[in-house]
Amino acid sequence: MNFLKIYFLLICVLIGISALSIVWADKKGAEQEEQEKRSWFSSWFDVDDDDEEDDHDHEDERRTGNGPRLDSIASVPPIYVEECGTCHMAYQAELLPSVSWQGLMEGLENHFGEDASIEETSRAEILQHLRTFAAERSKSVLGRKLARSAGSRVYLRISEIPKIKHEHTEEFSVDVLNHPSIKSVANCSACHQGALKGNYDEELISIPR
């Protein structure tokens, strides 16, 4: 009789241990799944782990009155504005990683359906500038965020970088893009009043309606 009681208690203990193991495994699996979701979300929409540091940087920039200015604005070679700024805004180097600028400058003969070829000396000078101040080398908050968002993928359009694409999704409806003064998401200066000076502070955003 005592043997049966001991056997019964042993069975109960084993069942209890099994149940706890299942619950623990389910909890661990749920946590891992949530972590994977967060990792995916972070990589796609650039939810930064160091947002507090970036917020601190933003506060410092606002306190000095400079805003999130891009360093390259003071070093833009005239040939860049002359060759690239006549058809569209001469985008600051910090807006793309160096690999993206490399790809763009190597494919000028078919630049989004247009032949934008230039002399080799000019191309080399422009590329040198773009690579020197590219996103991953930027000291600005914006540049660092774009570098992280782009990751290792080569984006040839600034508007396709996940962070920029995400932040413009709500505002850039078809009606907004059809506005005569905008026409394209690539027309940064239409809404960012400080874009031509390398200042993309949110306080300087004015969307035409």
N, C-alpha and C positions, 0 to 999 in steps of 0.2 A: 504493500500500500504506500509506504514511504517512498519507494522507488518510483511509483507512478506519479506521486506529487512532485518529486524532484524532476522527473522527465517532463511533466506538464509545465513546470516553472521554467525549465530550460527552453522549451519550445516557445513560451511567451517572450522570454528574453530575446531569443533569436528573431522572432517576428518583430519585436520592438526595434531591434538594431537595424533590421532590413528596412522598416518603415522610415526610420530616421535617415538612413543612407539615401533612400529615394528622395525624401524631402530636401536633403542637403544637395543632392545632385541636381534636382530641379531648380533650386535656388541659384546654385552656381551656374547652371546653364542659362538661366534667365539673366543673370548679371553679365555673363559673357556675351549673350546676344545683345543686351542693351549697350555694352561697351563697343561692340562691333558697329551697332547702329550709330552711336555717337561718333565713332571713328570715320564712318562713311559720310555722315552729315558734316563733320569737321572738314574733311578733305574736299567735299563738293562746294560747301558754302563758306568755307574758311572761318569757322567758329574758332577763334584763336584761344589757346591756353593762356596766353599772356595778355589778355585784354586789359587787365588792371595796369600792367606796365605801359601799354599803349595809351590808355586813358590818361595816365600820368604824363606821358609825353605830349599828348594833345593839350593838356592843361598848361604845361610849360610853354608850348608854342603860342597859345592864346595869351598868356601872361606877358610874353615878350612882344606881342603885337605882330609877330611874323606870320602866324597861321601855318598850315602845313605846306610850306613852300618847298619846291624841289630844287636841289642843289645845282642841277645841270643848267638852270635858266641863266646863270651868270657866265656859263662857259660855252654857249651854243655858237658853233662856227658859222659865220655868215653864209657859207656855201650850203649849209643845211637848210636855212630859211629860204635861200634862193632856189634851191633845187626841189625841196619838198613842201615848203610853205606856200607855194603859189597855187597848188591844186587843193590842198587841205591844210588844216592846222599842223604846224611843225610840232608834233607830239614830243613831250619831254621824254628823255631817255629812261627815266625811272618807271615809266608806265608799262614797260615790257622787260622780261629777262634778256640777257645777252644772246642766248640761243635763238630767241625769237627775232631779234634784230638781225642776227646773222642770216637767218632764213629769208627775211624780207629783203635785205640788201643783196643777197645772192640771186634773188628771183625778180629783179626789177624789169626784166624784159617781158614778164607776164605779171604785172602788178595789179591783181584783181581785175584782170581782163584788159588792162592797158599796158602799153609799152612805155615804161618810165626809165629806160636805160639812161645812164649818165657816164661821163668819162671816168676811167678807172681811178685816176688820182682823186677826183671828187668823191667817188664812192668809198675809197679807202679812208679818206679824212672823216667823212660822215660816220662810217661804221666804227672808227676808232672812238669817236665821241660817244656814240650810242652804247658801246660796250663798256666804256670807262664809267659811265653814270647809270648803267642798267639797274633794274629793280633790285637784284640780289646784292648790289654794291651800295645801295642807297642808304643814307643816314636818316631819311624821313620815315615817318610812320606809314604813310601811304605806300611808299616804295617797298618797305619790308612786308607789308600785308599782301601786296600784289605778288611779290616773289614767292611767298608761302602758298598763296592761292594757286598760282600757276604750277608749282611743283616741278616735275621733270618733263611735263608735256610742253610741246612747242606750239604756242598760240601765235598766229599771224595777225589776228585782230584783237585789239585791246578790249573791245566790247565782248569778246568771248571768254575772257578770264572769268572763272566762276564767281569771284567776289564782285566784280563789276557787273556781271550779268545779273546776279542776284539782287544787288542793290538798286538796279535800274528797272527790274521787272514790274514793280508796282506803278511806277511813274510813267514808263514809256509804253503807253497803250498805242493802238493804231492811230487814234485821234491826235495824240500828242505828237507822234512822229510825222503826221501829215501837216502839222503846222508849217506855214510858209517859211518861218525863220529857223526851223529845225531840220526837217526832211530826212535826217539820218541820225542814228545813235552815235555815229562817229563825229558828229558836230558838237564837240564838247563845249565850245565857247558859247553856244546858243543858250545854255542854262547855267554853266559855271562861269560867272562873270570874271573870275580871276584866272581862268584857264590859260590864257595867253601869257600870263606872268607866272605860271607854275603854281598857282594857289587854288586848291580845291576844297577850301574850307566850306562846310555846310552852310555857314552864315552868308556865303556869297552865291548861293544857288537861287536862281529865279527862273522858273519854268514858264515859258510863254503859254498863254491860254487863249 
